[in-house]
């Protein structure tokens, strides 16, 4: 045994910020994951998820399934206690939007989150929730007489969410709503939540694959799946809020065509499914198409879970308690307050410009496109030459800050413009909370065990915003839920305020703990598969399936093309290393097994990719040890990345400081 010799620090300790993520694992690169997956093993008798989510919980078979009731975990607020909107003495939603949410200039996220944060958030939102509207039950938002964009005296039309039959009859049976997709984070956004949609999406040729076009895009709603073919009358319904499109991409979720970034993520995971089918066919040539489909579907659901819990949630500063196993008493159904308000936080993160970037970092000849011009324009994916330019662009652009400001693309020009169809998403969100019987912001805080606030000044970060809210509402106890959630002060070091953070954390913990098929609990997956799944990042899925040469490893952290390092994530690592104990208290041992004597650099990065500490040393052939000390006056609790690099090899470990 030996120790590092002649090491010297090359970067002094800084003061990182963050909170603890109680999870230990080793990040492996794409090649390492493939090595693990290439281990041949027989397909054991196993259970797979149902398409509609039923039967997950053996005692409550409907939990998490399609048409499951949204959970009401907060105070019900209807004027009659049953279903009528409690909007008396409340300000006009469009007026609130104009006075509070109007955004005059770009406000970048201070923590450098990329557009991948909101785009992936929308993708998984569509995986776990869909509450349809009842076109026969219209709601109208009056347009104020002083409105400078929309027609004064006109109205913004929306519909109420469909009520569950038999609900809303008395205060003991208030209006209820159902989820039209599975609540589980299970890949239904890729495969659908009905047998009919799932069957249409498959090639059904024994390969187990999903349909794609000749240029490896989502299938169009045509007989052959190609855009130049006849419309297939049996193709699953796909939403078109413009009501003008004939040709639409078909995907597991009806909303896939809403914008090109969403289309790109749908396409990415369909490609990964088909890649996995080829992989498992090579390992198991006797498998049937159903076996290949179900195994690949299982892996896609597991990858979505790993990316969400290991990468996306930590990137937005939501930290779920450590996984302790499946809990059958936990109901995974989506909550009404999550669906109607808290998870609509992404609407303030949007940018007005959609970046379309070539591999070399230049903008494609066709140029970028505005968000308002990209709504329900699936042809823009064809015009841009595929999904790669959107994937590259998402990774480089910083998203907008989480605040009470919303860009005009969705606040004035959603799916149209002015009297010709423009909608106001902020006003609709406010009215949706009233439609769904959400209590005021302060009552929701109390429902979740948080202290009520006694003034608007205690809510917001600026006195100007507090005064505007007071002028509109008069009383903080009347404040609409969604307005308060966006205006509330952020938790120190977090992207969100207390209420939003609490609701999102609770919902995602229940989705994980109440899922019998959550990948870490799935006994049909081998230990090697689970380790590979846990280590998989969105970057890995991208690099396996896109013609992209370089991409930063943490795609949720925006990085200019010129700053993206090349090499480490594209080569196989043979450098074995371990860190223990992990989570770390104040001291840890780093062990590195070297095949020869050579120089080494050890670097520690914080969650945002900043170098916090670096040292150089020399490895000897065999086992090498280095003691790392952490002064808690300098180092904050949280998640760090430790990179060990020699001339030809590297390894990356996650360091959790508690």
C-alpha positions as CSV (number, residue, x, y, z in Angstrom):
1,X,0.0,0.0,0.0
2,X,1.1,3.5,-0.6
3,X,-0.1,7.1,-0.2
4,X,-0.2,10.1,-2.5
5,X,3.3,11.6,-2.6
6,X,4.5,15.1,-3.4
7,X,0.9,16.5,-3.6
8,X,0.4,20.2,-3.5
9,X,-2.8,22.3,-3.5
10,X,-3.4,24.3,-6.7
11,X,-6.7,25.9,-5.7
12,X,-7.5,27.1,-2.2
13,X,-10.7,26.1,-0.4
14,X,-13.8,28.3,-1.1
15,X,-17.1,28.4,0.6
16,X,-19.6,26.3,-1.4
17,X,-23.3,26.4,-0.8
18,X,-25.9,23.7,-0.8
19,X,-27.8,21.2,1.3
20,X,-27.3,17.5,2.0
21,X,-28.3,14.9,-0.5
22,X,-28.3,11.6,1.5
23,X,-27.3,9.3,-1.2
24,X,-24.0,7.5,-2.0
25,X,-23.1,6.4,-5.5
26,X,-20.3,6.5,-8.0
27,X,-20.9,8.3,-11.3
28,X,-19.7,6.2,-14.2
29,X,-19.5,7.4,-17.8
30,X,-21.3,6.1,-20.8
31,X,-18.8,3.5,-21.6
32,X,-18.8,2.1,-18.1
33,X,-22.6,1.9,-18.1
34,X,-22.5,-0.1,-21.4
35,X,-20.0,-2.5,-19.9
36,X,-22.3,-3.2,-17.0
37,X,-25.3,-3.7,-19.3
38,X,-23.3,-6.0,-21.6
39,X,-23.3,-8.7,-18.9
40,X,-25.5,-11.5,-20.3
41,X,-28.1,-12.9,-18.0
42,X,-31.3,-15.0,-18.5
43,X,-34.6,-13.2,-18.4
44,X,-36.1,-14.3,-15.2
45,X,-39.8,-14.5,-14.5
46,X,-40.7,-11.0,-13.6
47,X,-43.5,-8.5,-13.2
48,X,-43.9,-5.4,-15.4
49,X,-46.0,-2.4,-14.9
50,X,-49.5,-2.3,-16.4
51,X,-49.9,0.4,-19.1
52,X,-52.7,2.1,-17.1
53,X,-50.8,2.0,-13.8
54,X,-53.4,-0.3,-12.1
55,X,-52.3,-3.1,-9.8
56,X,-49.1,-1.4,-8.6
57,X,-50.5,-1.4,-5.0
58,X,-51.8,-4.9,-4.3
59,X,-54.2,-3.7,-1.7
60,X,-55.4,-0.5,-3.5
61,X,-55.1,-1.5,-7.1
62,X,-56.4,1.9,-8.4
63,X,-53.8,4.0,-6.6
64,X,-51.6,5.7,-9.2
65,X,-53.8,4.4,-12.1
66,X,-55.4,6.4,-14.9
67,X,-58.6,8.2,-13.8
68,X,-57.4,8.2,-10.2
69,X,-58.7,11.0,-8.0
70,X,-56.5,13.9,-7.3
71,X,-55.8,14.0,-3.6
72,X,-57.2,16.9,-1.7
73,X,-54.7,17.4,1.1
74,X,-55.5,21.0,1.7
75,X,-58.5,23.1,2.7
76,X,-61.3,23.2,0.1
77,X,-62.4,26.7,-0.9
78,X,-65.6,27.0,-2.9
79,X,-68.1,29.8,-2.2
80,X,-70.9,27.2,-1.6
81,X,-68.6,24.6,-0.2
82,X,-69.3,22.4,-3.1
83,X,-68.2,23.7,-6.5
84,X,-68.8,27.4,-7.1
85,X,-65.7,29.6,-7.6
86,X,-64.9,31.6,-4.5
87,X,-63.9,34.7,-6.5
88,X,-66.0,37.4,-4.8
89,X,-63.9,40.3,-3.5
90,X,-60.9,38.8,-5.4
91,X,-59.1,40.9,-8.1
92,X,-59.6,40.2,-11.8
93,X,-56.9,37.6,-12.8
94,X,-55.9,39.5,-15.9
95,X,-55.5,42.7,-13.9
96,X,-53.3,40.8,-11.4
97,X,-51.3,39.6,-14.4
98,X,-50.9,43.1,-15.9
99,X,-50.0,44.7,-12.5
100,X,-47.7,41.9,-11.1
101,X,-46.5,39.5,-13.8
102,X,-45.7,41.9,-16.7
103,X,-42.0,41.4,-17.5
104,X,-40.2,44.2,-19.3
105,X,-36.7,42.6,-19.6
106,X,-35.0,39.3,-19.2
107,X,-34.3,38.2,-15.7
108,X,-31.7,35.4,-15.7
109,X,-31.7,32.7,-13.1
110,X,-29.0,33.7,-10.6
111,X,-27.8,30.1,-10.2
112,X,-27.2,29.5,-13.9
113,X,-29.8,26.8,-14.4
114,X,-30.2,26.0,-18.1
115,X,-33.4,25.7,-20.2
116,X,-33.2,21.9,-19.6
117,X,-34.5,22.6,-16.0
118,X,-38.0,23.8,-17.2
119,X,-38.1,21.6,-20.3
120,X,-37.4,18.4,-18.4
121,X,-39.7,19.6,-15.7
122,X,-42.5,19.9,-18.3
123,X,-41.6,16.5,-19.7
124,X,-42.0,14.7,-16.3
125,X,-45.0,16.8,-15.5
126,X,-46.7,15.3,-18.6
127,X,-45.6,11.9,-17.4
128,X,-47.4,12.1,-14.1
129,X,-50.5,14.4,-14.6
130,X,-53.1,15.4,-17.1
131,X,-56.4,17.0,-16.0
132,X,-58.7,17.5,-18.9
133,X,-61.0,20.5,-19.3
134,X,-64.8,20.4,-19.8
135,X,-65.5,22.5,-23.0
136,X,-69.2,22.6,-22.0
137,X,-68.4,24.4,-18.8
138,X,-66.8,27.7,-19.9
139,X,-65.0,30.2,-17.7
140,X,-64.3,33.8,-18.9
141,X,-61.7,36.2,-17.6
142,X,-62.8,39.8,-18.3
143,X,-60.2,41.9,-20.0
144,X,-59.8,45.3,-18.2
145,X,-60.7,48.5,-20.0
146,X,-57.2,49.8,-19.7
147,X,-55.6,46.7,-21.2
148,X,-52.9,47.7,-23.7
149,X,-52.5,44.3,-25.5
150,X,-55.8,42.4,-25.5
151,X,-59.2,43.8,-26.5
152,X,-60.5,46.0,-23.7
153,X,-63.9,44.8,-22.5
154,X,-63.4,41.4,-24.2
155,X,-62.7,38.1,-22.5
156,X,-60.1,35.4,-22.2
157,X,-61.9,32.1,-22.6
158,X,-61.1,29.0,-20.7
159,X,-63.0,25.9,-19.4
160,X,-63.3,24.4,-16.0
161,X,-61.5,21.2,-15.2
162,X,-63.7,18.2,-15.7
163,X,-65.4,17.2,-12.5
164,X,-65.6,13.6,-11.4
165,X,-69.1,12.4,-11.8
166,X,-71.1,12.4,-8.6
167,X,-68.8,14.9,-6.9
168,X,-69.7,18.5,-5.9
169,X,-73.1,17.6,-4.4
170,X,-72.6,19.0,-0.9
171,X,-69.9,20.4,1.4
172,X,-69.0,16.8,2.5
173,X,-68.6,15.9,-1.2
174,X,-66.9,18.8,-2.9
175,X,-66.0,18.9,-6.6
176,X,-63.3,16.4,-7.4
177,X,-60.9,15.9,-10.3
178,X,-59.2,12.9,-11.9
179,X,-55.9,12.3,-13.5
180,X,-56.1,11.0,-17.1
181,X,-52.6,9.5,-17.1
182,X,-50.8,7.3,-14.6
183,X,-49.5,9.2,-11.5
184,X,-46.3,7.1,-11.4
185,X,-43.0,8.4,-12.9
186,X,-43.1,5.4,-15.2
187,X,-42.4,6.5,-18.8
188,X,-46.1,6.8,-19.7
189,X,-45.1,10.1,-21.4
190,X,-43.2,7.8,-23.9
191,X,-45.6,4.8,-24.1
192,X,-49.0,6.2,-23.3
193,X,-51.4,5.3,-20.5
194,X,-53.9,3.3,-22.5
195,X,-53.5,0.0,-24.4
196,X,-54.8,1.6,-27.6
197,X,-52.1,4.4,-27.6
198,X,-49.3,2.0,-26.5
199,X,-50.2,-0.5,-29.3
200,X,-50.3,2.2,-32.0
201,X,-46.9,3.5,-31.0
202,X,-45.2,0.1,-31.3
203,X,-43.9,-1.3,-34.6
204,X,-45.4,-4.7,-33.7
205,X,-42.9,-6.5,-35.9
206,X,-41.2,-8.6,-33.2
207,X,-38.4,-6.0,-32.6
208,X,-40.0,-4.5,-29.5
209,X,-39.4,-1.1,-30.9
210,X,-41.4,2.1,-31.1
211,X,-42.3,3.7,-34.4
212,X,-40.0,6.4,-35.7
213,X,-39.7,8.1,-39.1
214,X,-37.0,7.4,-41.6
215,X,-35.0,10.3,-40.1
216,X,-35.4,8.9,-36.6
217,X,-38.1,11.3,-35.4
218,X,-41.4,10.7,-33.7
219,X,-44.0,9.1,-36.0
220,X,-46.5,11.4,-37.7
221,X,-50.2,10.7,-37.5
222,X,-50.1,9.0,-40.9
223,X,-50.5,5.4,-42.0
224,X,-46.8,4.9,-42.5
225,X,-45.7,7.4,-39.8
226,X,-44.0,9.6,-42.5
227,X,-45.2,13.1,-43.0
228,X,-45.9,12.8,-46.7
229,X,-48.4,10.0,-46.2
230,X,-52.2,9.8,-45.7
231,X,-53.6,10.7,-42.3
232,X,-54.3,7.6,-40.2
233,X,-57.8,7.9,-38.8
234,X,-56.9,5.4,-36.1
235,X,-53.9,7.4,-34.9
236,X,-54.2,8.4,-31.2
237,X,-55.5,11.9,-30.6
238,X,-52.8,14.6,-30.2
239,X,-53.6,18.1,-28.8
240,X,-53.4,21.1,-31.1
241,X,-54.4,24.3,-29.3
242,X,-54.1,26.2,-32.6
243,X,-56.8,24.0,-34.2
244,X,-55.0,24.5,-37.5
245,X,-52.7,21.5,-37.9
246,X,-53.2,18.4,-40.0
247,X,-49.9,16.7,-39.4
248,X,-48.8,16.1,-35.8
249,X,-46.2,13.9,-34.1
250,X,-47.7,11.1,-32.1
251,X,-46.3,10.3,-28.7
252,X,-47.2,8.8,-25.4
253,X,-48.7,12.0,-24.2
254,X,-51.2,14.1,-26.1
255,X,-49.3,17.4,-25.4
256,X,-46.1,16.4,-27.1
257,X,-46.3,19.0,-30.0
258,X,-46.7,22.0,-27.7
259,X,-43.1,23.2,-28.3
260,X,-39.9,21.9,-30.0
261,X,-38.0,21.4,-26.8
262,X,-40.7,19.1,-25.5
263,X,-40.8,17.2,-28.9
264,X,-37.0,16.8,-28.6
265,X,-37.2,15.1,-25.2
266,X,-40.0,12.8,-26.4
267,X,-37.8,11.9,-29.4
268,X,-34.7,11.4,-27.3
269,X,-36.4,8.8,-25.0
270,X,-38.0,7.0,-28.0
271,X,-34.6,6.6,-29.5
272,X,-33.2,5.3,-26.2
273,X,-36.0,2.7,-26.1
274,X,-35.1,1.5,-29.6
275,X,-31.4,1.4,-28.8
276,X,-32.2,-0.7,-25.7
277,X,-34.2,-3.1,-27.9
278,X,-31.2,-3.7,-30.1
279,X,-29.0,-4.1,-27.1
280,X,-31.2,-6.7,-25.4
281,X,-31.8,-8.5,-28.8
282,X,-28.0,-8.9,-29.1
283,X,-27.8,-10.4,-25.6
284,X,-30.9,-12.5,-25.9
285,X,-31.6,-13.5,-29.5
286,X,-34.5,-15.8,-28.5
287,X,-36.5,-13.0,-26.8
288,X,-39.9,-12.2,-28.2
289,X,-40.9,-8.7,-29.3
290,X,-43.0,-8.4,-26.1
291,X,-40.0,-9.3,-23.9
292,X,-37.8,-6.8,-25.7
293,X,-40.5,-4.1,-25.4
294,X,-41.2,-4.6,-21.7
295,X,-37.6,-4.9,-20.7
296,X,-36.7,-1.7,-22.5
297,X,-39.8,0.0,-21.2
298,X,-38.8,-0.9,-17.7
299,X,-35.3,0.6,-18.2
300,X,-36.7,3.8,-19.7
301,X,-39.0,4.3,-16.6
302,X,-36.0,3.6,-14.4
303,X,-33.8,6.1,-16.2
304,X,-36.5,8.8,-15.8
305,X,-36.6,8.0,-12.1
306,X,-32.8,8.1,-11.7
307,X,-32.5,11.4,-13.6
308,X,-35.3,13.0,-11.7
309,X,-34.2,12.0,-8.2
310,X,-30.4,11.9,-8.6
311,X,-30.0,14.9,-10.9
312,X,-33.0,17.1,-11.7
313,X,-34.5,17.5,-8.2
314,X,-31.1,18.3,-6.6
315,X,-30.4,20.7,-9.4
316,X,-33.5,22.7,-8.4
317,X,-32.6,22.4,-4.7
318,X,-35.3,19.9,-3.8
319,X,-33.8,17.2,-1.6
320,X,-35.9,14.0,-0.9
321,X,-35.1,12.0,2.2
322,X,-33.1,8.8,1.6
323,X,-34.9,5.9,0.1
324,X,-35.8,3.3,2.7
325,X,-38.0,1.0,0.5
326,X,-41.5,0.6,-0.9
327,X,-44.3,1.8,1.5
328,X,-47.6,0.3,0.5
329,X,-49.5,2.7,2.8
330,X,-48.4,5.7,0.7
331,X,-50.9,6.9,-1.9
332,X,-48.9,8.1,-5.0
333,X,-51.9,9.9,-6.6
334,X,-51.1,13.5,-7.6
335,X,-52.4,16.1,-5.2
336,X,-54.7,18.9,-6.4
337,X,-52.5,21.7,-5.0
338,X,-49.4,20.2,-6.8
339,X,-51.2,20.0,-10.1
340,X,-53.2,23.3,-9.9
341,X,-50.5,25.5,-8.5
342,X,-47.1,24.4,-7.2
343,X,-45.9,22.5,-10.3
344,X,-46.9,25.4,-12.5
345,X,-43.8,27.1,-11.3
346,X,-42.1,26.4,-14.6
347,X,-44.2,29.1,-16.4
348,X,-42.0,31.8,-14.9
349,X,-38.7,30.1,-16.0
350,X,-39.3,30.3,-19.7
351,X,-37.2,32.3,-22.2
352,X,-38.6,34.2,-25.1
353,X,-36.0,32.8,-27.5
354,X,-35.5,29.1,-28.4
355,X,-31.8,28.6,-29.2
356,X,-30.9,26.4,-32.2
357,X,-27.2,25.6,-32.2
358,X,-24.9,23.5,-34.4
359,X,-22.3,21.1,-33.1
360,X,-19.6,23.8,-33.5
361,X,-21.5,26.2,-31.2
362,X,-22.8,28.5,-34.0
363,X,-26.5,29.2,-34.5
364,X,-27.9,27.2,-37.4
365,X,-28.4,29.0,-40.7
366,X,-32.2,29.1,-40.1
367,X,-31.6,31.1,-36.9
368,X,-33.3,30.9,-33.5
369,X,-37.0,31.1,-33.1
370,X,-39.2,32.9,-30.6
371,X,-41.1,30.8,-28.1
372,X,-44.5,32.3,-29.2
373,X,-43.7,31.3,-32.8
374,X,-42.8,27.7,-31.8
375,X,-46.1,26.7,-30.1
376,X,-47.6,23.7,-31.9
377,X,-45.2,24.0,-34.8
378,X,-43.8,20.5,-35.1
379,X,-42.5,21.3,-38.6
380,X,-39.9,23.5,-36.9
381,X,-38.1,20.3,-35.8
382,X,-37.9,19.3,-39.5
383,X,-36.8,22.8,-40.6
384,X,-34.0,22.7,-38.0
385,X,-32.7,19.3,-39.2
386,X,-33.9,17.3,-36.2
387,X,-33.7,17.6,-32.5
388,X,-29.9,18.1,-32.0
389,X,-29.9,21.9,-32.5
390,X,-32.6,22.3,-29.8
391,X,-30.8,19.9,-27.4
392,X,-27.6,21.9,-27.8
393,X,-29.4,25.2,-27.4
394,X,-31.1,24.2,-24.2
395,X,-27.8,23.4,-22.6
396,X,-26.3,26.8,-23.3
397,X,-29.1,29.2,-22.4
398,X,-29.7,30.3,-18.8
399,X,-33.4,30.0,-17.9
400,X,-35.4,32.9,-16.3
401,X,-35.5,33.4,-12.6
402,X,-38.2,31.8,-10.4
403,X,-40.2,34.9,-9.6
404,X,-43.5,36.7,-10.1
405,X,-42.7,37.7,-13.7
406,X,-43.8,35.9,-16.8
407,X,-42.7,36.6,-20.4
408,X,-45.1,38.1,-22.9
409,X,-44.9,34.9,-25.1
410,X,-47.2,33.1,-22.7
411,X,-48.7,36.1,-20.8
412,X,-50.0,37.9,-23.9
413,X,-49.5,35.7,-26.9
414,X,-50.0,32.1,-25.9
415,X,-51.2,30.1,-29.0
416,X,-52.0,33.3,-30.9
417,X,-52.0,37.1,-30.5
418,X,-54.5,39.5,-29.0
419,X,-58.1,39.2,-30.2
420,X,-57.1,36.5,-32.7
421,X,-56.5,33.8,-30.0
422,X,-53.8,35.1,-27.6
423,X,-54.1,33.8,-24.1
424,X,-52.7,34.9,-20.8
425,X,-51.2,31.9,-19.0
426,X,-50.6,33.8,-15.7
427,X,-54.3,34.9,-15.6
428,X,-55.4,31.3,-16.5
429,X,-53.2,29.9,-13.7
430,X,-54.8,32.2,-11.1
431,X,-58.3,31.3,-12.3
432,X,-57.4,27.6,-12.4
433,X,-56.6,27.7,-8.7
434,X,-60.1,29.2,-8.0
435,X,-61.7,26.6,-10.4
436,X,-60.0,23.8,-8.5
437,X,-61.1,25.1,-5.1
438,X,-57.6,26.0,-3.8
439,X,-57.5,27.9,-0.5
440,X,-55.6,31.2,-0.3
441,X,-51.8,31.2,0.1
442,X,-51.8,31.6,3.9
443,X,-54.3,28.8,4.5
444,X,-52.1,26.5,2.3
445,X,-49.1,27.4,4.4
446,X,-51.1,26.4,7.5
447,X,-52.2,23.2,5.8
448,X,-48.6,22.2,5.4
449,X,-47.5,23.1,8.9
450,X,-45.8,26.4,7.9
451,X,-46.3,29.7,9.8
452,X,-48.8,32.1,8.3
453,X,-47.4,35.5,7.1
454,X,-49.0,38.6,8.5
455,X,-48.1,41.0,5.7
456,X,-47.2,41.2,2.1
457,X,-43.8,42.7,3.1
458,X,-43.0,39.4,4.8
459,X,-43.9,37.5,1.6
460,X,-41.9,39.3,-1.1
461,X,-38.3,40.5,-1.5
462,X,-39.2,44.0,-2.7
463,X,-41.4,46.6,-1.0
464,X,-42.7,47.7,-4.5
465,X,-44.1,44.2,-5.2
466,X,-45.6,44.1,-1.6
467,X,-47.4,47.4,-2.2
468,X,-48.7,46.2,-5.6
469,X,-50.1,43.0,-4.1
470,X,-51.7,44.9,-1.2
471,X,-53.3,47.3,-3.6
472,X,-54.8,44.4,-5.5
473,X,-55.8,42.1,-2.7
474,X,-56.0,44.3,0.4
475,X,-55.6,41.3,2.7
476,X,-52.8,38.7,2.5
477,X,-55.3,36.1,3.6
478,X,-57.1,36.5,0.2
479,X,-53.9,36.1,-1.9
480,X,-54.4,33.5,-4.7
481,X,-52.3,30.4,-4.2
482,X,-50.2,30.5,-7.4
483,X,-49.5,34.3,-7.0
484,X,-48.2,33.7,-3.5
485,X,-46.1,30.7,-4.5
486,X,-44.2,32.7,-7.2
487,X,-43.9,35.9,-5.1
488,X,-42.7,34.2,-1.9
489,X,-39.1,34.8,-0.7
490,X,-36.7,31.9,-1.6
491,X,-35.3,29.6,1.0
492,X,-31.6,30.6,1.4
493,X,-29.6,28.7,-1.3
494,X,-32.8,27.4,-3.0
495,X,-34.7,28.1,-6.2
496,X,-38.0,28.1,-4.4
497,X,-39.8,29.5,-1.4
498,X,-41.0,27.5,1.5
499,X,-44.5,26.5,0.3
500,X,-43.5,25.4,-3.2
501,X,-40.5,23.5,-1.9
502,X,-42.6,21.7,0.7
503,X,-45.3,20.7,-1.8
504,X,-42.9,19.5,-4.5
505,X,-40.8,17.5,-2.0
506,X,-43.8,15.8,-0.5
507,X,-45.3,14.9,-3.9
508,X,-42.1,13.4,-5.3
509,X,-41.4,11.5,-2.1
510,X,-44.8,9.9,-2.4
511,X,-44.4,9.1,-6.1
512,X,-41.2,7.3,-5.2
513,X,-42.2,5.6,-1.9
514,X,-45.6,4.6,-3.1
515,X,-44.3,2.9,-6.3
516,X,-43.8,-0.9,-6.0
517,X,-41.9,-0.8,-9.3
518,X,-39.6,2.0,-8.3
519,X,-36.3,0.8,-9.8
520,X,-34.4,0.5,-6.5
521,X,-37.2,-1.8,-5.2
522,X,-37.6,-3.8,-8.4
523,X,-36.3,-7.3,-7.7
524,X,-36.3,-8.2,-11.4
525,X,-33.4,-5.8,-12.0
526,X,-29.9,-7.1,-11.2
527,X,-27.6,-5.2,-8.8
528,X,-25.4,-4.3,-11.8
529,X,-28.4,-2.8,-13.7
530,X,-29.5,-0.8,-10.6
531,X,-26.0,0.6,-10.2
532,X,-25.9,1.5,-13.9
533,X,-29.4,3.1,-13.7
534,X,-28.5,5.1,-10.6
535,X,-25.4,6.4,-12.4
536,X,-27.2,7.4,-15.6
537,X,-27.6,11.1,-16.3
538,X,-29.5,12.9,-19.0
539,X,-26.2,13.7,-20.6
540,X,-25.7,9.9,-21.1
541,X,-29.1,9.5,-22.8
542,X,-28.3,12.5,-25.1
543,X,-24.8,11.3,-26.1
544,X,-26.0,7.7,-26.9
545,X,-28.8,8.9,-29.2
546,X,-27.9,12.3,-30.7
547,X,-25.4,13.4,-33.3
548,X,-23.8,15.8,-30.7
549,X,-20.1,15.8,-30.3
550,X,-19.7,17.5,-26.9
551,X,-22.1,18.3,-24.1
552,X,-21.4,19.3,-20.5
553,X,-22.1,16.5,-18.1
554,X,-24.5,18.5,-16.0
555,X,-26.9,19.6,-18.6
556,X,-29.1,21.4,-16.0
557,X,-26.3,23.9,-15.5
558,X,-26.0,26.2,-18.5
559,X,-22.6,26.3,-20.1
560,X,-21.4,28.2,-23.2
561,X,-20.3,25.9,-26.0
562,X,-16.7,27.2,-25.8
563,X,-16.5,26.2,-22.1
564,X,-17.6,22.6,-22.5
565,X,-14.7,20.2,-21.7
566,X,-14.1,17.5,-24.2
567,X,-12.9,13.9,-23.6
568,X,-13.6,12.7,-20.1
569,X,-17.2,11.7,-20.6
570,X,-16.5,10.2,-24.0
571,X,-13.7,7.8,-23.0
572,X,-13.7,4.7,-20.8
573,X,-12.2,5.0,-17.4
574,X,-10.0,2.2,-15.9
575,X,-9.0,4.2,-12.8
576,X,-10.6,2.6,-9.8
577,X,-11.4,4.8,-6.9
578,X,-13.6,4.9,-3.8
579,X,-14.5,7.4,-1.1
580,X,-15.4,6.4,2.4
581,X,-17.3,7.1,4.6
582,X,-19.8,8.7,2.3
583,X,-21.8,10.8,3.4
584,X,-18.8,12.5,5.0
585,X,-18.7,14.0,8.4
586,X,-15.5,16.0,8.8
587,X,-13.0,13.5,7.3
588,X,-12.9,11.0,4.4
589,X,-10.4,8.6,2.9
590,X,-10.0,8.6,-0.9
591,X,-8.6,5.3,-2.2
592,X,-7.3,5.0,-5.8
593,X,-6.0,1.8,-7.4
594,X,-3.4,2.6,-10.0
595,X,-1.9,0.2,-12.5
596,X,1.4,2.2,-12.6
597,X,3.1,5.1,-11.0
598,X,1.9,8.4,-12.6
599,X,0.9,11.9,-11.8
600,X,-2.7,12.6,-10.6
601,X,-4.9,15.6,-10.1
602,X,-7.8,15.6,-7.6
603,X,-10.4,18.3,-8.0
604,X,-13.6,19.0,-6.1
605,X,-16.5,20.8,-7.7
606,X,-19.7,22.2,-6.1
607,X,-23.2,21.6,-7.5
608,X,-22.8,24.4,-10.0
609,X,-19.6,23.2,-11.5
610,X,-17.3,25.6,-9.7
611,X,-13.9,24.4,-8.6
612,X,-13.8,24.4,-4.8
613,X,-10.5,22.6,-4.3
614,X,-7.7,21.0,-6.3
615,X,-4.4,19.3,-5.7
616,X,-1.7,17.5,-7.6
617,X,0.2,14.4,-6.5
618,X,1.8,11.2,-7.6
619,X,0.2,7.7,-7.6
620,X,2.3,4.6,-6.9
621,X,1.5,1.2,-8.5
622,X,-1.2,-0.4,-6.3
623,X,-3.5,1.1,-3.7
624,X,-3.1,4.8,-2.8
625,X,-4.8,6.6,0.0
626,X,-5.4,10.3,0.7
627,X,-7.1,11.8,3.8
628,X,-9.5,14.7,3.1
629,X,-10.4,17.0,5.9
630,X,-13.5,19.3,5.8
631,X,-13.8,22.3,8.1
632,X,-17.5,22.9,8.5
633,X,-16.8,26.6,9.1
634,X,-15.7,26.6,5.4
635,X,-17.5,23.7,3.8
636,X,-21.3,23.7,3.7
637,X,-23.5,20.6,3.8
638,X,-24.4,19.3,0.4
639,X,-23.4,17.5,-2.8
640,X,-20.0,17.8,-4.4
641,X,-18.3,16.1,-7.3
642,X,-14.7,14.7,-6.9
643,X,-12.7,14.1,-10.1
644,X,-9.5,12.0,-10.1
645,X,-7.6,12.5,-13.4
646,X,-4.3,11.1,-14.7
647,X,-2.8,11.6,-18.1
648,X,-5.0,8.9,-19.7
649,X,-7.6,7.9,-17.2
650,X,-10.2,9.5,-14.9
651,X,-12.9,8.7,-12.4
652,X,-15.7,10.8,-10.9
653,X,-17.2,10.3,-7.4
654,X,-20.0,12.0,-5.7
655,X,-19.1,13.4,-2.2
656,X,-22.0,14.1,0.2
657,X,-21.0,16.3,3.1
658,X,-23.3,16.2,6.1
